[in-house]
């Protein structure tokens, strides 16, 4: 059975694959799965495939191309990014398209050769235009958005931008467009993707948006490599979302995340959150044993502070907290306050470890840690509440 291609804009069709079952990507949870989007651009004389898919999904791509034309007749393959979810299936796609010329950015050429055992392809850059006959492909290298090889491809006649990972979301759906799944869901998934992948390169993303704006390219459609496609009013919504996230816009909000052994640290977390809420400051509380780190990190994106709790085990923090700090170290969230809390038995040490790692990431720690021995007393709970009040007031002042 031939799988269905979907029209995206004039002469451009979606021929990608839907990964309904993906639940982990780069270490964060993807409960909605994802898509690997590829696009067929048809001119009067030639046809180009922009991006490929993850290796296990090549047959799905080939089937969708076959819904439109004989895959062997494709003339050009554009590799916008060499990461395996886009480039892993390249050799198998090339076997189905034996006459296709393959191009990438200069860094992409090197990446493809390294990934595919010396495979030689051609380089294109910002000055190159490939004419397909009534449809032209223009290229905009975007190094470090989010790899050195990243590149945007633009089809001027269809006013369509194919920016690979930029403006993407991890979301599998039968619908192909943001307005079909609903903007609230699409924008939420856009921000989850940004928080968990693009945060450490936020400045580069901001420069990329400026660079794109400087081209003067008209955009009716922005078709990323993951998730749904933006068209019409949705493009402005996605760009506005990126602009706010790049600027690091935050609100009076504190994330409380913890791990616990005998519920003492959990009791403190509840009291701290109550103190925060009493000041009218938004708070969200997560047990790291039960909540995904992607969800916690998404909530942290527009929060002003992170309060992290752990009991002491073997003179240090619990492994779930250590794992989350390692995750944050790669993302490097900037301009936020932090504090640590927890209970301990015959020895302490967790908060000291957490403080050291939070400071090394770049968090500002304005107050001493809140710690107590064994099970919290009524006074301990009241003191924890007041500690939360203290942080809420600091966030308001900030």
Secondary structure, 3 states (H helix, E strand, C coil): CCCCCEEEECCEEECCEEECCCCEECCEECCCCEEECCEEEECCCCEEEECCCCHHHHHHHHHHHHCCCCHHHCCEEEECCCCHHHHCCHHHHHHHCCCCEEEECHHHHHHHHHHCCCCCCEECCCCCEEECCCCEEEEEECCCCCCCCCEEEEEHHHCEEECCCCCCCCCCCCCCEHHHHCHHHHHHHHHHHHHHHHHHHHHHHHHHHHHHHHHCCCCCEECCCCCCEEECHHHHHHHHHHHHHHHCCCCCEEEEEECCCCCHHHHHHHHHHHHHHHCCCEEEEEECCCCCHHHHHHHHHCCCEEEEECCCECCECCHHHHHHHHHHHHHCCCCCEEEEEEEECCCCCHHHHHHHHHHHHCCECCCCCEEEECCCCHHHHHHHHHHHHHHHHHHHHC
